[in-house]
């Protein structure tokens, strides 16, 4: 049996489902293949992001933050709650309800846009043919004018800490704990490790994050990273840098972790649970036949050019499976770009202006280049910072930790980057992303009228501070 489509998308995560919907909107006959199943064996859309990534982790972050506030923050507002407790199974059940709602929403969007949803696995063959095996094991060959590969990524496993899905878990397993561990170890203090560590720390776990890197959040602006580490450490996260795990031993319901510290000394810690969060890798197992014509790079990513086109004519790849940061919104925009290019349009994606967010509390967010990157490029620049403690809305809300940092070209004043640790950082940084997309200067942002009182006033004041014009704090001298 052979069916012919204009576009076949393999994977229905944020990159894949968006590509499929946009292609269908443009009049292309489109099918989307997804292998993910729920606990009942039914095919569901959304990939890692909706099922075991972005959405469920944010649901738990929100629940744990509400619990923490109810237990520790309301009294200052004159609110007495009495004894506060956490029902972890109920919290997990709410998370599952959120996931089901969001993944089901994609199915509704597929129907509304006339995307054919296929549940099973897809393998790219030569000549833009796809071998589709449905969840019942039935195999058929589909043909397409264009194929978009959006198979996503999976957690990286390390031999010194093998995941057993009981005592030692990966990021997926950390979303399913049915009780709060007394002592929780996290290997890796990156985005995922900090978010998951924050969830269980707020609920009462004693959390230790073992990070092999010498610098905290090395990909972030280091002034902001140091401020974030100070805040998170004050909250109770024990973040240990330059610590390399060398082995683990499960002893009953506990795990003993051996690691070398920053001085090269061997140390041991015992935990009730251990989360392995050392990164993710592209998922290509079973995706490509030997004669598909698609090449992988040295790190296992599908090789693509700036337009997400592979070596094989008519075959594209988007999202976590290709180069660049593993961010859902980056993959989604790549999906849109590819769909529109298939339809004959010529959009481009500005990879220099992709926001990055860590959903701790407070949040950490950035867009553009860091001060370290700009300095390494040898460019002259000016910096403006503004603390949330000088923002009326932040003080009134007991959200006054952190700052906004803005960097602009010294000659043109065009904004080169913005980095934030503080309340609603994920939303505030998007304001600057929009400004950067239109080539705005720091002066442009500083001249814009911002509502008062709002958290976003910190963005305006940081922009003013770039040129020594901040109103609500003393201005520092410009860099020389």
LODRENDO-966277 format. One line per field, with one value per residue (C-alpha): residue number from 1; x, y, z; residue in one letter. Coordinates in steps of 0.02 Angstrom, whole numbers. Example, Ala and Ser with C-alpha at 12.3 -4.5 7.8 and 13.67 -1.06 7.14 Angstrom:
REM residues 2
num [1,2]
px [615,684]
py [-225,-53]
pz [390,357]
residuo [a,s]
REM end
This chain:
REM residues 480
num [1,2,3,4,5,6,7,8,9,10,11,12,13,14,15,16,17,18,19,20,21,22,23,24,25,26,27,28,29,30,31,32,33,34,35,36,37,38,39,40,41,42,43,44,45,46,47,48,49,50,51,52,53,54,55,56,57,58,59,60,61,62,63,64,65,66,67,68,69,70,71,72,73,74,75,76,77,78,79,80,81,82,83,84,85,86,87,88,89,90,91,92,93,94,95,96,97,98,99,100,101,102,103,104,105,106,107,108,109,110,111,112,113,114,115,116,117,118,119,120,121,122,123,124,125,126,127,128,129,130,131,132,133,134,135,136,137,138,139,140,141,142,143,144,145,146,147,148,149,150,151,152,153,154,155,156,157,158,159,160,161,162,163,164,165,166,167,168,169,170,171,172,173,174,175,176,177,178,179,180,181,182,183,184,185,186,187,188,189,190,191,192,193,194,195,196,197,198,199,200,201,202,203,204,205,206,207,208,209,210,211,212,213,214,215,216,217,218,219,220,221,222,223,224,225,226,227,228,229,230,231,232,233,234,235,236,237,238,239,240,241,242,243,244,245,246,247,248,249,250,251,252,253,254,255,256,257,258,259,260,261,262,263,264,265,266,267,268,269,270,271,272,273,274,275,276,277,278,279,280,281,282,283,284,285,286,287,288,289,290,291,292,293,294,295,296,297,298,299,300,301,302,303,304,305,306,307,308,309,310,311,312,313,314,315,316,317,318,319,320,321,322,323,324,325,326,327,328,329,330,331,332,333,334,335,336,337,338,339,340,341,342,343,344,345,346,347,348,349,350,351,352,353,354,355,356,357,358,359,360,361,362,363,364,365,366,367,368,369,370,371,372,373,374,375,376,377,378,379,380,381,382,383,384,385,386,387,388,389,390,391,392,393,394,395,396,397,398,399,400,401,402,403,404,405,406,407,408,409,410,411,412,413,414,415,416,417,418,419,420,421,422,423,424,425,426,427,428,429,430,431,432,433,434,435,436,437,438,439,440,441,442,443,444,445,446,447,448,449,450,451,452,453,454,455,456,457,458,459,460,461,462,463,464,465,466,467,468,469,470,471,472,473,474,475,476,477,478,479,480]
px [0,67,-2,68,82,153,233,265,327,408,382,245,343,347,451,353,172,198,280,135,2,87,112,-72,-122,-25,-128,-7,-71,15,36,123,191,210,274,234,104,13,4,-141,-46,-140,-43,-25,52,173,335,453,403,221,233,390,477,427,244,245,401,320,163,267,368,206,132,289,303,125,161,319,230,86,208,338,284,103,130,220,62,-45,-114,-121,-144,-114,-21,19,51,85,-6,122,12,-120,12,73,-107,-134,24,-43,-207,-115,-14,-169,-257,-110,-72,-256,-259,-134,-250,-388,-274,-229,-412,-451,-307,-335,-170,-173,-114,-24,27,177,355,424,587,653,696,780,681,578,484,436,413,270,239,80,56,-21,133,59,190,160,261,213,278,303,370,451,493,526,624,578,621,683,804,824,919,1104,1149,1319,1399,1447,1264,1155,971,865,704,690,830,927,815,830,730,576,580,602,427,349,407,262,340,468,642,731,898,902,1058,1061,1204,1213,1170,1109,934,849,945,906,721,695,804,699,537,588,687,532,436,562,701,883,952,1134,1180,1346,1409,1566,1592,1699,1578,1395,1279,1427,1314,1237,1307,1419,1364,1186,1241,1332,1179,1068,1183,1180,990,966,1094,1002,843,928,1002,1176,1265,1440,1546,1697,1627,1646,1546,1653,1533,1369,1313,1132,1112,932,828,977,1119,1297,1379,1568,1640,1798,1781,1861,2023,2033,1984,1867,1701,1546,1365,1212,1042,867,850,975,927,1045,1032,1191,1110,1014,1063,977,861,890,875,777,744,854,886,1064,1021,914,1049,1040,1204,1241,1377,1513,1397,1254,1146,1065,1170,1073,1114,1047,879,865,889,982,1098,951,842,670,718,724,761,710,714,822,884,985,1121,1087,1009,882,737,556,527,682,616,442,510,618,461,369,517,531,345,340,494,415,265,375,399,572,572,732,757,864,963,1047,886,820,774,832,744,772,609,676,605,658,676,836,820,929,927,1072,1255,1331,1460,1592,1550,1550,1715,1791,1734,1833,1685,1665,1507,1413,1321,1171,1105,956,906,728,746,726,564,407,303,438,455,266,257,405,493,638,786,888,924,912,1072,1072,1220,1229,1356,1462,1452,1279,1190,1102,1056,1171,1100,990,1008,888,872,712,522,438,608,540,412,523,662,538,511,695,692,558,660,817,723,685,862,817,944,954,894,740,691,732,619,473,335,320,172,193,206,268,413,456,511,675,700,674,791,927,913,929,1077,1171,1202,1205,1025,942,819,788,968,1137,1219,1388,1526,1533,1661,1826]
py [0,173,342,504,665,836,832,695,749,620,676,782,878,1069,1066,931,972,1157,1112,997,1126,1266,1155,1107,1290,1325,1197,1051,875,833,685,680,520,504,353,416,315,350,226,139,114,250,362,541,697,821,724,752,933,903,730,725,892,1076,1061,932,1008,1180,1107,1037,1197,1294,1172,1167,1356,1375,1251,1344,1510,1440,1367,1505,1667,1708,1756,1915,1967,1939,1775,1630,1459,1339,1179,1155,984,916,770,718,592,728,848,717,681,866,867,720,810,962,851,762,927,998,842,821,1000,957,820,949,1067,926,895,1079,1099,932,855,665,599,431,339,225,239,313,271,375,272,326,437,524,366,329,158,178,45,78,34,-133,-182,-154,-91,17,131,313,434,621,767,826,743,839,746,806,657,759,709,593,608,567,417,399,231,285,315,188,232,97,200,170,245,319,409,525,685,584,480,636,690,535,528,480,551,683,606,660,677,704,704,786,755,915,1093,1148,1200,1032,993,1161,1155,978,1011,1166,1067,941,1064,1173,1019,981,877,910,935,924,969,898,996,945,1117,1245,1387,1393,1405,1429,1468,1617,1790,1760,1912,1848,1669,1719,1815,1665,1547,1661,1666,1479,1435,1545,1448,1286,1211,1144,1178,1104,1150,1057,893,743,587,432,297,249,100,63,-6,-56,102,218,259,302,425,440,597,702,880,1039,998,823,737,587,616,509,557,448,493,421,468,521,617,608,774,786,840,771,693,689,540,454,268,180,345,327,186,163,233,380,503,596,625,643,756,701,729,627,772,770,882,1031,1201,1367,1330,1159,1065,899,822,727,828,864,806,931,917,1031,1045,951,830,968,1089,1233,1248,1117,1236,1200,1374,1363,1201,1273,1421,1304,1203,1357,1412,1243,1227,1399,1364,1203,1308,1426,1566,1625,1657,1659,1623,1742,1621,1767,1816,1658,1680,1553,1528,1431,1415,1420,1550,1681,1642,1663,1721,1788,1841,1889,1879,1878,2005,1868,1829,2012,2042,1889,1959,2116,2234,2394,2396,2480,2394,2447,2352,2382,2285,2230,2296,2469,2421,2464,2322,2194,2257,2258,2079,2016,1977,2097,1980,1988,2114,2158,2178,2257,2269,2385,2426,2574,2661,2622,2591,2440,2312,2160,2061,2062,1948,1938,1847,1897,1892,1855,1853,1738,1871,2023,1957,1936,2124,2145,2005,2101,2261,2172,2096,2273,2335,2444,2542,2553,2731,2671,2558,2693,2817,2694,2725,2577,2554,2588,2494,2344,2222,2278,2448,2361,2333,2517,2572,2449,2521,2697,2643,2589,2772,2834,2897,2785,2881,2768,2728,2814,2793,2711,2775,2698,2566,2624]
pz [0,-41,10,-59,42,10,183,309,480,595,774,852,982,976,816,728,767,729,562,520,564,468,315,317,335,176,80,87,114,278,394,562,639,828,925,1101,1198,1360,1504,1416,1254,1161,1044,1107,1032,1105,1115,1261,1292,1329,1403,1511,1485,1480,1528,1670,1749,1750,1827,1970,1986,2005,2131,2236,2235,2297,2437,2486,2490,2592,2717,2728,2645,2687,2869,2819,2727,2881,2814,2938,2861,3005,2971,2787,2710,2536,2455,2325,2231,2209,2145,2021,1967,1932,1828,1727,1700,1631,1515,1451,1417,1320,1218,1179,1119,983,921,908,811,692,657,634,510,422,473,465,634,624,783,773,711,552,464,320,167,5,-112,24,66,246,321,444,576,674,857,808,708,535,410,257,146,131,0,12,-86,75,240,400,535,710,819,968,1104,1254,1419,1417,1526,1608,1652,1829,1873,1779,1786,1869,1871,2058,2161,2015,1890,1742,1718,1670,1828,1934,1879,1954,2136,2248,2405,2448,2468,2627,2538,2350,2243,2072,1950,1849,1897,1726,1676,1708,1866,1944,1899,1965,2116,2154,2147,2277,2383,2405,2459,2596,2520,2565,2389,2335,2155,2095,1945,1850,1773,1862,1821,1870,1718,1603,1454,1544,1576,1726,1826,1816,1849,2008,2068,2030,2125,2276,2276,2246,2379,2503,2461,2515,2357,2397,2232,2224,2073,2003,2072,1958,1998,1984,2042,2124,2227,2265,2440,2468,2451,2456,2339,2386,2267,2253,2177,2173,2238,2172,2264,2190,2352,2349,2436,2468,2493,2523,2450,2449,2265,2132,1975,1826,1731,1626,1464,1318,1152,983,959,792,836,698,610,456,334,274,103,162,109,275,366,551,620,742,892,821,764,592,483,413,340,406,323,408,245,254,123,50,-71,1,175,319,504,648,836,961,829,742,797,913,1086,1134,1159,1116,1044,936,862,835,737,633,596,537,430,345,312,233,128,64,15,-86,39,94,282,384,568,671,779,869,956,1038,1222,1351,1518,1678,1774,1950,2068,2032,1848,1749,1569,1430,1248,1137,1184,1357,1413,1405,1223,1172,1259,1174,1006,1042,1029,1128,1231,1373,1514,1617,1767,1879,2036,2072,2250,2172,2083,2180,2109,2153,2331,2356,2294,2399,2235,2250,2223,2063,1926,1743,1643,1470,1351,1201,1067,1123,954,887,1054,976,1107,1100,1244,1398,1549,1696,1860,1947,1947,1779,1693,1558,1507,1533,1421,1280,1278,1240,1111,1015,1027,966,819,761,791,939,1039,1227,1208,1112,1257,1384,1293,1290,1417,1537,1652,1837,1949,1849,1854,1677,1739,1782,1595,1557,1696,1643,1466,1536,1642,1486,1447,1626,1628,1757,1865,2014,2063,2057,1887,1872,1762,1588,1548,1476]
residuo [x,x,x,x,x,x,x,x,x,x,x,x,x,x,x,x,x,x,x,x,x,x,x,x,x,x,x,x,x,x,x,x,x,x,x,x,x,x,x,x,x,x,x,x,x,x,x,x,x,x,x,x,x,x,x,x,x,x,x,x,x,x,x,x,x,x,x,x,x,x,x,x,x,x,x,x,x,x,x,x,x,x,x,x,x,x,x,x,x,x,x,x,x,x,x,x,x,x,x,x,x,x,x,x,x,x,x,x,x,x,x,x,x,x,x,x,x,x,x,x,x,x,x,x,x,x,x,x,x,x,x,x,x,x,x,x,x,x,x,x,x,x,x,x,x,x,x,x,x,x,x,x,x,x,x,x,x,x,x,x,x,x,x,x,x,x,x,x,x,x,x,x,x,x,x,x,x,x,x,x,x,x,x,x,x,x,x,x,x,x,x,x,x,x,x,x,x,x,x,x,x,x,x,x,x,x,x,x,x,x,x,x,x,x,x,x,x,x,x,x,x,x,x,x,x,x,x,x,x,x,x,x,x,x,x,x,x,x,x,x,x,x,x,x,x,x,x,x,x,x,x,x,x,x,x,x,x,x,x,x,x,x,x,x,x,x,x,x,x,x,x,x,x,x,x,x,x,x,x,x,x,x,x,x,x,x,x,x,x,x,x,x,x,x,x,x,x,x,x,x,x,x,x,x,x,x,x,x,x,x,x,x,x,x,x,x,x,x,x,x,x,x,x,x,x,x,x,x,x,x,x,x,x,x,x,x,x,x,x,x,x,x,x,x,x,x,x,x,x,x,x,x,x,x,x,x,x,x,x,x,x,x,x,x,x,x,x,x,x,x,x,x,x,x,x,x,x,x,x,x,x,x,x,x,x,x,x,x,x,x,x,x,x,x,x,x,x,x,x,x,x,x,x,x,x,x,x,x,x,x,x,x,x,x,x,x,x,x,x,x,x,x,x,x,x,x,x,x,x,x,x,x,x,x,x,x,x,x,x,x,x,x,x,x,x,x,x,x,x,x,x,x,x,x,x,x,x,x,x,x,x,x,x,x,x,x,x,x,x,x,x,x,x,x,x,x,x,x,x,x]
REM end
